[in-house]
Amino acid sequence: MSEYQYYEFLAIDRPLTREEQEELRSLSTRARITAASFTNEYQWGNFRGDPRRMVEQYYDAHLYLTNWGTHQVILRLPKGQLTLRALEPYFFDECVEAWTTKTHLVLDLRSEDEGGDWEEGAEDSLGAIAGVRAELASGDHRALYLAWLSGIGAWQLQDDDETYQEAVEPPVPAGLDRLTAPQRALADFLRVDADLLAVAAQASSPAPVPRKRPGKKELAPLIAALPETEKNDLLLRLAVGDEPQLGAELVRRLRGEPTVATVPGQRSVAELLDAAHARATERRQRADRVRAEARAKKLTALATDEEAIWHEVENHVARKQTARYDTAVALLVQLRDACDHVGRGLQFRQRLAALRDQHRHLPGLLRRLDDRALRG
């Protein structure tokens, strides 16, 4: 399979001007560029642009995907909505990084898995993931913890490296057991291990229940109680018009709604990975037991229909057609396993020997029986 790279950018807070779109056109003649998006695919060669720089200057969200295992999301938020200090506990190797420009904070989340299978539909993830921006701006840090989990899940413990083994997890946000749709999309795209997430969620408190959107009657007295200087500041910011989340921020401030709380991290990376491994092992063993019980039940039921199955086998063989031979042999394989299961394996083989002797002049049938080890 040839190399494949997919680039997508979204302008969410404001549309791009015609001049800005022309500037971006110089980076690619084949890209699909609109006032709200930039999309391009490469089967060979490389993109001439710098995705980080493009996010810094033009876009609020970026997704990069390759068929050699790179999954990357870059998000841009206006300064003040999220701080580097709040992000730092979640930094992990190159999987979670952030930096600031004069006006924005940029968050880079990455997952690498060279041995992973290609995931159909991953190119359509950015629209769903982009909602994480507003959640982060409201103080919900679950997306950060998910990105950190993705990083430690992909990391291979080294016998001579105790740094990560002993590192303690960052603050654990509430609600890890009930992710929002954008968070679920991000977790899927970053390939967060389900068992690791379940283990991590054990230390997560319940997320607060979203409150109903307030009406004018509730907001009017709250706004009236704001200090004059604060009102003027909010009106100025509203008039400038470059803060799309200002309305939601104001409502949260007026109502005193808490952010999604966190609790201090206490578990080491090694403890989380070991617990996830134990959970995955237990889950597989439980699934194996369920499959074994279902198979045993099926074999017992087949054994009760032994005579009917023998009769069906004889009818297929009597037709002397290759397709009928295949059907007869498939039935005999199932019946052999069923008779072995209920302790009638010897009787089955005696009857099979008689069948082979009766039809010894049919080489096509005998060859198929031999191929499936059906010997008397």
C-alpha positions in Angstrom: 0.0 0.0 0.0 1.3 3.4 -0.9 1.8 6.1 1.7 -1.3 8.1 2.6 -1.6 11.4 4.5 -4.7 13.3 5.4 -4.8 16.9 6.5 -7.8 18.8 7.7 -8.2 22.3 9.3 -11.3 24.0 10.6 -11.9 27.7 11.3 -14.4 27.8 14.0 -14.3 31.1 15.8 -14.3 33.2 12.6 -14.3 32.6 8.9 -11.2 33.1 6.8 -11.1 36.2 4.5 -10.7 35.8 0.8 -7.1 37.1 1.1 -6.3 34.5 3.7 -7.7 31.8 1.5 -5.5 32.9 -1.3 -2.4 32.9 1.0 -3.2 29.3 1.8 -3.7 28.4 -1.8 0.0 28.9 -2.4 0.7 26.0 -0.1 -1.3 23.5 -2.2 -3.0 23.7 -5.6 -5.1 20.6 -4.9 -6.5 21.4 -1.4 -10.2 22.0 -0.9 -10.2 25.5 0.7 -13.3 27.3 2.0 -13.8 30.1 4.5 -14.2 27.5 7.2 -11.9 24.6 6.2 -8.8 23.3 4.4 -8.6 19.6 3.4 -6.0 17.7 1.4 -4.9 14.1 0.9 -1.5 12.9 -0.3 -0.8 9.5 -1.9 2.8 10.5 -2.5 4.9 13.5 -1.7 4.5 15.8 1.3 2.5 18.9 2.2 4.5 22.1 1.9 2.8 23.9 4.7 3.6 23.8 8.4 0.4 22.6 10.2 1.4 24.2 13.5 2.0 27.6 11.9 -1.3 27.3 10.1 -3.1 26.7 13.3 -1.3 29.6 15.0 -2.4 32.0 12.2 -5.6 30.8 10.7 -7.4 27.7 12.2 -8.9 26.5 15.4 -8.6 22.8 14.9 -6.4 20.5 12.8 -6.4 16.7 12.2 -3.5 14.8 10.7 -3.8 11.1 9.8 -1.3 8.7 8.1 -1.4 5.0 7.2 1.8 4.4 9.1 0.1 5.0 12.4 0.1 8.8 13.1 -3.0 10.3 14.6 -2.7 14.0 15.6 -5.1 16.7 16.7 -4.1 20.3 17.3 -6.6 22.7 18.9 -6.3 26.5 19.4 -8.1 28.4 22.1 -8.1 32.2 22.9 -5.7 33.1 25.7 -7.3 33.2 29.0 -9.6 30.2 28.4 -6.9 27.7 29.2 -3.4 28.3 30.7 -0.2 26.4 30.2 0.0 26.0 34.0 -3.2 24.0 33.9 -1.9 21.9 31.0 1.5 21.1 32.4 0.6 18.1 34.6 -0.8 16.3 31.5 2.3 16.7 29.3 3.7 13.3 28.3 6.7 12.9 26.1 5.6 14.2 22.6 2.0 12.9 23.0 0.7 16.0 24.8 2.3 19.4 24.1 1.2 23.0 24.2 2.6 26.5 23.6 1.3 30.1 23.4 1.2 32.8 20.8 0.3 36.5 21.4 -3.4 35.7 21.2 -3.9 32.0 21.7 -2.9 28.8 23.4 -2.2 25.8 21.1 -2.6 22.2 22.2 -1.0 19.4 20.3 -2.2 15.8 21.0 -0.7 12.9 19.2 -0.9 9.1 19.0 1.6 6.9 17.2 1.1 3.2 16.5 3.1 1.8 13.6 1.7 -1.7 14.0 -1.9 -0.6 14.3 -4.6 -1.5 11.8 -6.0 1.2 9.5 -9.2 2.6 11.0 -11.9 3.2 8.4 -13.7 6.6 8.8 -11.0 8.2 11.0 -10.7 11.0 8.5 -14.2 12.1 9.5 -13.3 12.6 13.2 -12.4 16.3 13.4 -15.9 17.7 13.3 -16.8 15.5 16.3 -13.6 16.2 18.2 -13.7 20.0 17.8 -16.3 20.3 20.5 -13.6 19.5 23.0 -12.4 23.2 22.6 -15.5 24.6 24.3 -15.3 21.9 27.0 -11.7 22.8 27.8 -12.6 26.5 27.9 -15.3 25.8 30.5 -12.7 24.0 32.8 -13.5 20.4 31.8 -10.0 18.7 31.6 -11.2 15.3 30.7 -9.8 15.6 27.1 -6.3 16.4 28.6 -6.5 13.3 30.8 -7.6 11.2 27.8 -4.6 12.4 25.8 -2.3 11.6 28.7 -3.8 8.1 28.9 -3.2 7.6 25.2 0.4 8.5 25.7 1.1 6.0 28.6 -1.0 3.3 26.8 1.3 3.4 23.8 4.5 3.7 25.8 6.4 0.4 26.4 7.8 0.0 29.8 11.6 -0.4 29.9 13.4 -2.5 32.5 16.1 0.1 32.9 13.8 3.1 32.9 11.9 3.8 36.2 11.0 7.4 35.3 7.6 6.7 33.8 7.0 3.6 36.0 7.2 5.8 39.1 5.6 8.9 37.6 2.2 9.8 39.2 -0.8 10.5 37.1 -2.0 14.1 36.7 -5.2 15.4 38.4 -8.1 13.1 37.6 -11.1 14.9 36.3 -14.6 14.0 37.3 -16.8 12.1 34.8 -14.3 9.8 33.2 -16.9 7.1 33.2 -19.4 9.2 31.3 -17.5 11.0 28.5 -19.2 13.5 26.3 -19.6 12.8 22.5 -16.5 15.0 21.6 -14.5 13.4 24.3 -15.5 9.9 23.1 -14.5 10.9 19.6 -11.1 12.1 20.8 -10.5 8.9 22.9 -11.3 6.8 19.8 -9.1 8.8 17.6 -6.2 8.8 20.0 -6.7 5.1 20.5 -7.2 5.2 24.3 -7.3 1.7 25.6 -10.8 0.8 26.9 -9.4 -1.2 29.9 -7.0 1.6 30.8 -9.8 4.2 30.7 -12.0 2.0 32.9 -9.2 1.6 35.5 -8.5 5.3 35.4 -12.2 6.1 35.9 -12.3 4.3 39.2 -10.7 7.3 40.8 -12.9 9.8 39.0 -15.9 11.3 40.8 -19.2 11.8 39.0 -19.4 14.7 36.7 -21.9 17.5 37.6 -25.3 17.3 36.0 -25.6 20.0 33.3 -28.0 22.7 34.3 -30.8 23.9 32.2 -30.1 26.9 29.9 -31.2 30.0 31.9 -33.8 32.4 30.7 -34.1 36.2 30.8 -36.0 36.1 34.1 -33.1 34.3 35.8 -30.3 36.3 34.2 -31.6 39.9 34.5 -31.1 40.3 38.3 -27.7 38.6 38.1 -26.5 41.0 35.4 -27.9 44.0 37.3 -25.8 42.9 40.3 -22.5 43.0 38.4 -20.2 45.9 39.2 -20.2 48.7 36.7 -16.5 48.2 35.7 -17.1 44.5 35.0 -20.2 45.3 32.9 -18.2 47.7 30.8 -15.4 45.2 30.3 -17.8 42.5 29.2 -19.6 44.9 26.8 -16.2 46.0 25.3 -15.2 42.4 24.8 -18.6 41.7 23.2 -18.3 44.6 20.8 -14.9 43.6 19.7 -16.5 40.3 18.8 -13.4 37.9 18.8 -14.5 35.7 21.7 -17.2 33.3 20.5 -17.3 31.6 23.9 -17.9 34.9 25.8 -21.7 34.2 26.2 -21.2 30.8 27.8 -18.4 32.2 30.0 -20.7 35.0 31.2 -23.5 32.6 32.0 -21.1 30.3 34.0 -19.9 33.4 35.9 -23.3 34.7 36.7 -24.7 31.4 37.9 -21.5 30.3 39.7 -21.4 27.0 37.9 -18.5 24.9 38.9 -16.0 23.6 36.4 -15.6 19.8 36.1 -13.7 19.1 39.3 -10.5 17.1 39.6 -8.9 15.1 42.4 -5.1 14.9 42.8 -3.5 11.9 41.0 -2.2 9.2 43.3 -1.5 6.2 41.1 1.8 5.6 39.2 1.9 4.9 35.5 3.1 1.3 36.3 0.1 0.8 38.6 -2.4 2.0 36.0 -0.9 -0.2 33.3 -0.7 -3.2 35.5 -4.3 -2.8 36.6 -5.4 -2.3 33.0 -3.6 -5.5 32.0 -5.2 -7.4 34.8 -8.6 -6.1 33.8 -8.1 -7.1 30.2 -6.9 -10.6 31.2 -10.0 -11.1 33.4 -12.3 -9.8 30.6 -10.8 -12.2 28.0 -11.0 -15.1 30.4 -14.6 -14.2 31.1 -15.3 -14.0 27.4 -13.6 -17.4 26.8 -15.8 -19.0 29.5 -18.9 -17.6 27.9 -17.9 -18.9 24.5 -17.0 -22.3 26.0 -20.4 -22.5 27.7 -22.2 -21.5 24.5 -20.3 -24.2 22.5 -21.0 -26.9 25.1 -24.7 -26.0 25.0 -24.6 -26.2 21.2 -22.8 -29.5 21.1 -25.2 -31.1 23.6 -28.1 -30.0 21.4 -26.5 -31.4 18.3 -25.9 -34.7 20.1 -29.6 -35.1 20.8 -30.3 -34.8 17.1 -27.7 -37.4 16.1 -30.0 -39.7 14.2 -31.5 -36.9 12.2 -28.0 -35.6 11.3 -26.9 -39.1 10.2 -30.0 -39.3 8.0 -29.2 -35.9 6.5 -25.6 -36.9 5.8 -26.8 -40.1 3.9 -29.2 -38.0 1.8 -26.4 -35.6 0.8 -24.0 -38.4 0.0 -26.6 -40.2 -2.1 -26.7 -37.2 -4.5 -23.1 -37.9 -5.5 -22.4 -34.1 -6.0 -19.3 -32.3 -4.8 -21.3 -29.6 -3.1 -23.3 -32.2 -1.3 -20.2 -34.0 -0.2 -18.9 -30.7 1.3 -22.2 -30.3 3.2 -22.1 -33.9 4.5 -18.6 -33.6 5.7 -19.3 -30.3 7.5 -22.2 -32.0 9.3 -20.0 -34.9 10.3 -17.4 -32.6 11.7 -20.0 -31.0 14.0 -21.5 -34.4 14.9 -18.1 -35.8 15.8 -17.4 -32.9 18.2 -20.9 -33.3 19.7 -20.5 -37.0 20.2 -17.1 -36.5 21.8 -18.6 -33.9 24.1 -21.3 -36.3 25.4 -19.1 -39.4 25.6 -20.3 -41.2 22.5 -17.1 -40.7 20.4 -16.5 -44.4 20.0 -20.0 -45.1 18.6 -19.6 -42.2 16.2 -16.3 -43.6 14.8 -17.8 -47.0 14.4 -20.7 -45.6 12.4 -18.3 -43.4 10.4 -16.2 -46.5 9.5 -19.3 -48.2 8.2 -20.2 -45.1 6.1 -16.7 -45.1 4.6 -16.9 -48.8 3.8 -20.3 -48.4 2.3 -19.1 -45.6 0.0 -15.6 -46.7 -0.6 -16.2 -46.3 -4.4 -16.6 -42.6 -4.0 -13.1 -41.1 -4.0 -14.3 -37.5 -3.8 -16.2 -38.2 -0.6 -13.3 -40.2 0.9 -10.8 -37.5 0.1 -12.9 -34.8 1.8 -13.3 -37.1 4.9 -9.6 -37.6 5.1 -8.9 -33.8 4.8 -11.0 -33.3 7.9 -9.5 -36.2 9.8 -12.8 -38.1 9.7 -11.6 -41.7 10.0 -13.3 -44.6 11.6 
